[in-house]
Amino acid sequence: MSKEVNKLWDNLIPVLHEYKNIWSMETIYEYPNHLQHIPEKLFDEIIPLTTEEIFSTLRQDNLGSQSTCSGNLVRLLREITSLSKIQKSDFSLNILQSRYMTPKKKYEVEKVIQVLLSEHRQIKINKITDCCGGAGYLANSLANILDAKVLSIDNDSKIQENGLARFLKHGNCNISFLNHDLNFIKEEVYNQIKESDLIIGIHTCSHLSDLQLQIAVETDARLILNVGCCYYKTKGYKYGISQQAKLSNIELSGPSLLLAARGIETDLDSFIFSINVKKYRYLLHIYLKEVLGLEFIAVGGLKPKEYEKSFEDYAISRLDTLGIKGEDHRKDLIDFHNNKKKQEMVKEMIAVNAIRSIFSRAVELYIALDRGLYLKEAGYDSNVFECFDPKISPRNICIMGRR
Ligand SMILES: C[S@@+](CC[C@H](N)C(=O)[O-])C[C@H]1O[C@@H](n2cnc3c(N)ncnc32)[C@H](O)[C@@H]1O
């Protein structure tokens, strides 16, 4: 039995309001005022912890009934963000059905089909539109397994051509690809979509999920399924398509959208790596601000190997990309790195960032529940649940509407 969307919403909104100043900020932008909104008791608990201890605190591995400030907060957020999961199933794609798919893609397609098969028993799904369908793996599997006609829409013609070449080679004439931008649906495309029983979108980035749901409601689809991702991708987009969200007075800042799409690392190695990245990133930022008088500037994403370098070599290459002769700063960078006070500052920022990350799932759930509520307000029986194991596919919140 799945949890009710309204109930989840009612539990979530007060907590988001209470801690808004924490989840909506970005540690690095706040520096040197990064501690201003962090409850002292919470900070005092996190600051002495080792990286491994922070990891297990965030995951709440060993908290049991331990009543610490961080333990209580993690537990509360776990409770209010806990969703029902789909049942275990033996359904799997065979070798032919899953050819060309990565293990992750195969897993995702299997889970989505498992959900749809139980719906298919009640609603005969004859026609499907897959929004942002990419290379068409899901579309092809849906066409074969549900014996339905599937229209896969995507605006990337290269990806579609690759898919088309693969799937047509194996002769499924129930699938068609349409190169089209979901932002600007032409009338003839709209009319084609209108015939669909099911409108689906898996990992439709940022606002495209909202768009998919709006199109599905307008075209009166009987069944709607969506899994979102990359919430930060559409710059300046304001989330909140439901009436309830409009009344909730919650605004998602840019940093909070990144937080929602980041989740909490599920394995210790990736967590340690992310902390090492932050140690360098934060120290460089303090250097840019204090020594060069520069406000926060993005220094670009780097390959993991770059963080194996010494701090000064890392920082010199970043300064070079900013048009500052890095080599001239070598000695100062070494001194900066060895300065105990600066190291302490970085440690503080890491603790603040860890506290922020406790809220990542809550912010993500806000986006998903808003979508669930939107479907409800449009007269659908709507449901929000976990469709993938987060270790395999972390953006795993599925919104389903049926009528
Ligand atoms: C994360 S991928 C997901 C692909 C596929 N649904 C899957 O699960 O493998 C997002 C897809 O959205 C497509 N896309 C991005 N913007 C789009 C737009 N404005 N209209 C249509 N498709 C778009 C991209 O080309 C990409 O294939």
The ligand as an SDF file (V2000), in Angstrom:
LIG
                    3D

 27 29  0  0  0  0  0  0  0  0999 V2000
   18.6740   11.6420  -19.3200 C   0  0  0  0  0  0  0  0  0  0  0  0
   18.2090   11.3530  -20.9660 S   0  0  0  0  0  0  0  0  0  0  0  0
   16.9970   10.0930  -20.7680 C   0  0  0  0  0  0  0  0  0  0  0  0
   16.7730    9.2810  -21.9990 C   0  0  0  0  0  0  0  0  0  0  0  0
   15.8350    8.1030  -21.8500 C   0  0  0  0  0  0  0  0  0  0  0  0
   14.5130    8.4780  -21.4100 N   0  0  0  0  0  0  0  0  0  0  0  0
   16.4390    7.0830  -20.9410 C   0  0  0  0  0  0  0  0  0  0  0  0
   15.9060    6.8600  -19.8560 O   0  0  0  0  0  0  0  0  0  0  0  0
   17.4620    6.5120  -21.3070 O   0  0  0  0  0  0  0  0  0  0  0  0
   17.2880   12.7780  -21.3800 C   0  0  0  0  0  0  0  0  0  0  0  0
   16.8840   12.8430  -22.8290 C   0  0  0  0  0  0  0  0  0  0  0  0
   16.1170   14.0280  -23.0120 O   0  0  0  0  0  0  0  0  0  0  0  0
   16.3820   14.5290  -24.3110 C   0  0  0  0  0  0  0  0  0  0  0  0
   15.9630   15.9460  -24.3590 N   0  0  0  0  0  0  0  0  0  0  0  0
   16.5680   16.9930  -23.7620 C   0  0  0  0  0  0  0  0  0  0  0  0
   15.9110   18.1290  -24.0160 N   0  0  0  0  0  0  0  0  0  0  0  0
   14.8540   17.8020  -24.7980 C   0  0  0  0  0  0  0  0  0  0  0  0
   13.7920   18.5490  -25.3880 C   0  0  0  0  0  0  0  0  0  0  0  0
   13.7090   19.8670  -25.2120 N   0  0  0  0  0  0  0  0  0  0  0  0
   12.8690   17.8920  -26.1190 N   0  0  0  0  0  0  0  0  0  0  0  0
   12.9610   16.5610  -26.3030 C   0  0  0  0  0  0  0  0  0  0  0  0
   13.9310   15.8030  -25.7700 N   0  0  0  0  0  0  0  0  0  0  0  0
   14.8760   16.4040  -25.0280 C   0  0  0  0  0  0  0  0  0  0  0  0
   17.8710   14.3080  -24.4690 C   0  0  0  0  0  0  0  0  0  0  0  0
   18.2540   14.3160  -25.8290 O   0  0  0  0  0  0  0  0  0  0  0  0
   18.0390   12.9270  -23.8240 C   0  0  0  0  0  0  0  0  0  0  0  0
   17.9360   11.8880  -24.7530 O   0  0  0  0  0  0  0  0  0  0  0  0
  1  2  1  0
  2  3  1  0
  2 10  1  0
  3  4  1  0
  4  5  1  0
  5  6  1  0
  5  7  1  0
  7  8  2  0
  7  9  1  0
 10 11  1  0
 11 12  1  0
 11 26  1  0
 12 13  1  0
 13 14  1  0
 13 24  1  0
 14 15  1  0
 14 23  1  0
 15 16  2  0
 16 17  1  0
 17 18  1  0
 17 23  2  0
 18 19  1  0
 18 20  2  0
 20 21  1  0
 21 22  2  0
 22 23  1  0
 24 25  1  0
 24 26  1  0
 26 27  1  0
M  CHG  2   2   1   9  -1
M  END
$$$$
